[in-house]
């Protein structure tokens, strides 16, 4: 294989067609290859037994398949499994498998580290190392499908994962071009064929990108809100200094929602930071004219970050205030807390999280 070999697992269906045609092959070969890559999750050309030997030999010289190496697996008592994967250049990313009786969900990463600098988040302490390619985003899904099939004795031809949430390491809309190609692959009928209803992308609120996301994709939107006023959000989520809550809510009101869908607002409750009755009343007002549901998540503490979880009865009180204001609000179960796989806890051990005292300035490593 030459060093110029094309990363064919990062190509869209159309891109693969163009590539295969440029090799002088018939377009149906592209469809066969795409199915091997993204329906069956093949990791080598040798597996593709219905492609001719000559074609496979040619592919080996001009193309490469991107795979992820499983580096670590941690199992929670609640059934959640956190996988740490190593990329071809030695970077570590994490994906979290969350099975329940109704669905098998994977939380997917889109970047190595993150540039957004949210003060309560372990991933933020890594800074942004690089964007993941479309292949690396999709490969997490293929790799975990393989793991689940093996662990749960599921037939080889089936896709066990039912739902995907883009809430892992990174800000998905900061890596929008690659995310878009990956979503196209994940939803493709000759690929894993996920329904758009079963894919949710979460953003901290890159306002101009929300508009593009709505225009160019068809999956569900979640907003990681976490504060009811700019004063607090400016401190805990630096992105808010650029786009205020009013800008964000305006983008949400304009978001082209499909029939029956709502925008999910994630609100991580942190003791004494954003969990007062006044916060709940303000939050209810903010979302009142948006088809919305609010997911309340009790903060998962990260040593050194200086934030603490809200207490149980406070979360219930907060939910009840939203409820009485007519806002659909749910307290979400914390999955994988014991293995640091819960929301805001993903930080691979390649680089130790850096302690930044509360009140100190944490600068994002790239301008969002
Ligand atoms: S919460 Fe999400 S966007 Fe914010 S720093 Fe963590 S990974 Fe990045």
Boltz pocket constraint, residues with backbone or C-beta under 6 A from the ligand:
constraints:
  - pocket:
      binder: B
      contacts: [[A, 113], [A, 114], [A, 115], [A, 116], [A, 117], [A, 118], [A, 121], [A, 122], [A, 123], [A, 124], [A, 167], [A, 168], [A, 169], [A, 170], [A, 171], [A, 204], [A, 344]]
      max_distance: 6.0
